[in-house]
Amino acid sequence: MAGFKDPDFLSRQSAAATARKAALERFRANAADPALAERLAAREAASVARADREAARKAAKDAAAVEAAAQAARERELAEQAAREAAAAVERARTEKAAREVALEAERKAARDARYAARKSRKK
């Protein structure tokens, strides 16, 4: 432990400055590297392609949502149409039943009147 020397502030400061200069030199050397420029261009192209694919997926999803909403509206309209037709059929059936009952009642009245007339004619 006798060989350990605690560095003072100035030596630490100069070591940091030297490290910063070395890092700057490495960065400048890499910035001038054509392979780095090529990698950055490839990365940018991949990013643009990814954004295009994402936009296409979003457009397809939106189109599917619009189609689903239109299909739901068509189904709802068909259901309403079926309900209207069912209500009309029920109303027709009720009207026909009422007409049959009126006709049946008229037949009963005619039969009753005939019996009454026959009874009257027998008494005379």
VENUR-V872682 format. One record per residue. N is the residue number from 0. RES is the residue in one small letter. SS is DSSP state (H for helix, E for strand, C for the rest). PSI is psi in radians with two decimals (NA if undefined). Layout:
BEGIN
n: {N/N}
res: {RES/RES}
ss: {SS/SS}
psi: {PSI/PSI}
END
This chain:
BEGIN
n: {0/1/2/3/4/5/6/7/8/9/10/11/12/13/14/15/16/17/18/19/20/21/22/23/24/25/26/27/28/29/30/31/32/33/34/35/36/37/38/39/40/41/42/43/44/45/46/47/48/49/50/51/52/53/54/55/56/57/58/59/60/61/62/63/64/65/66/67/68/69/70/71/72/73/74/75/76/77/78/79/80/81/82/83/84/85/86/87/88/89/90/91/92/93/94/95/96/97/98/99/100/101/102/103/104/105/106/107/108/109/110/111/112/113/114/115/116/117/118/119/120/121/122/123}
res: {m/a/g/f/k/d/p/d/f/l/s/r/q/s/a/a/a/t/a/r/k/a/a/l/e/r/f/r/a/n/a/a/d/p/a/l/a/e/r/l/a/a/r/e/a/a/s/v/a/r/a/d/r/e/a/a/r/k/a/a/k/d/a/a/a/v/e/a/a/a/q/a/a/r/e/r/e/l/a/e/q/a/a/r/e/a/a/a/a/v/e/r/a/r/t/e/k/a/a/r/e/v/a/l/e/a/e/r/k/a/a/r/d/a/r/y/a/a/r/k/s/r/k/k}
ss: {C/C/C/C/C/C/C/C/H/H/H/H/H/H/H/H/H/H/H/H/H/H/H/H/H/H/H/H/H/H/H/C/C/H/H/H/H/H/H/H/H/H/H/H/H/H/H/H/H/H/H/H/H/H/H/H/H/H/H/H/H/H/H/H/H/H/H/H/H/H/H/H/H/H/H/H/H/H/H/H/H/H/H/H/H/H/H/H/H/H/H/H/H/H/H/H/H/H/H/H/H/H/H/H/H/H/H/H/H/H/H/H/H/H/H/H/H/H/H/H/H/H/H/C}
psi: {-0.15/-0.39/-0.19/2.26/2.15/2.05/2.44/3.08/-0.78/-0.69/-0.65/-0.69/-0.75/-0.61/-0.69/-0.74/-0.71/-0.73/-0.70/-0.73/-0.72/-0.72/-0.70/-0.72/-0.72/-0.72/-0.79/-0.66/-0.71/-0.61/-0.58/-0.15/2.15/-0.48/-0.65/-0.77/-0.68/-0.75/-0.73/-0.71/-0.73/-0.71/-0.72/-0.72/-0.73/-0.68/-0.75/-0.75/-0.71/-0.73/-0.69/-0.76/-0.71/-0.73/-0.70/-0.72/-0.73/-0.73/-0.74/-0.71/-0.74/-0.72/-0.71/-0.68/-0.72/-0.77/-0.72/-0.70/-0.71/-0.72/-0.74/-0.69/-0.73/-0.77/-0.71/-0.75/-0.74/-0.71/-0.72/-0.71/-0.78/-0.69/-0.72/-0.74/-0.70/-0.73/-0.68/-0.69/-0.74/-0.73/-0.72/-0.78/-0.71/-0.71/-0.77/-0.71/-0.74/-0.70/-0.71/-0.73/-0.67/-0.76/-0.73/-0.73/-0.66/-0.72/-0.76/-0.73/-0.73/-0.73/-0.73/-0.75/-0.65/-0.74/-0.73/-0.76/-0.67/-0.71/-0.72/-0.70/-0.50/-0.62/-0.45/NA}
END
